[in-house]
């Protein structure tokens, strides 16, 4: 949804949750909330500039959460292609590494190398 190009990641950690804040050069922000207690449901709220907020509840389908991911992997393994650009995959890895580093340094911002 946000695309590539994240500039900075920082994490605020408590005993009950992590809050990951992502900052993009054009001023866009994204946040991820990971709760350790309570519900185990997943969802996503997108705040569109034109349409306003949209909540996506992935629990409305009876399919297992990772079924679509496994199907996509299995359909692309035989021909060696992927629907996800390698640059996007590498950025996800960089974001996870930056979030881990920020959490380990008590929430200091971490620049994401391009």
Residue pairs with C-beta under 8 A, 6 or more apart in sequence:
1 44
1 46
2 22
2 24
2 28
2 30
4 87
4 88
4 91
5 24
5 25
5 91
5 114
6 22
6 23
6 24
6 30
6 91
6 95
6 112
7 23
7 24
7 25
7 111
7 112
8 22
8 23
8 109
8 110
8 111
8 112
9 20
9 21
9 22
9 23
9 95
9 98
9 99
9 102
9 109
9 110
9 112
10 20
10 21
10 102
10 107
10 108
10 109
10 110
11 18
11 19
11 20
11 21
11 99
11 102
11 103
11 107
12 18
12 19
12 21
12 107
13 19
13 103
13 107
15 36
16 35
16 36
16 37
17 33
17 34
17 35
17 36
18 32
18 33
18 34
18 103
19 31
19 32
19 33
19 34
20 31
20 32
20 33
20 34
20 99
21 29
21 30
21 31
22 29
22 30
22 31
22 32
22 95
23 29
24 30
41 57
41 59
42 58
42 59
42 65
43 55
43 56
43 57
43 58
43 59
44 55
44 56
44 58
45 53
45 54
45 55
45 56
46 53
46 54
46 56
47 53
48 54
58 65
72 83
76 82
76 83
82 89
91 112
94 112
94 113
95 112
98 110
98 111
98 112
99 110
101 110
102 108
102 109
102 110
